[in-house]
């Protein structure tokens, strides 16, 4: 069971842009090997920062509009939103420490 909720083109604005707390968005696709590698890290982050950061996943195959709107060219891309704006991003399967250090700046 994933700790990160799924978002879609339709729910992105409400779930991410209108969130009261910072949001980590994992742009991924089922066929992407590195996405599967980073998925457990994303879930650990969701549990570790529960209540401080919202963690969601967006399947780029099913939701091309948001992916193209944010210029997603390679996945996995992990994007951080705060107050409705993209504030940071990490591309590729990164270690948990890298992701934590990036997120800490926005808490």
NORUR-V733111 format. One record per run of one state. SS is the DSSP state (~ for helix, > for strand, _ for the rest). FROM is the first residue (numbers start at 1). LEN is the number of residues. Records with the same first field share a line. If there is no record, write none. Layout:
SS->FROM-LEN + FROM-LEN
This chain:
_->1-4 + 8-4 + 18-4 + 29-4 + 49-4 + 60-4 + 70-7 + 83-2 + 92-4 + 105-3
>->5-3 + 22-7 + 53-7 + 77-6 + 85-7
~->12-6 + 33-16 + 64-6 + 96-9
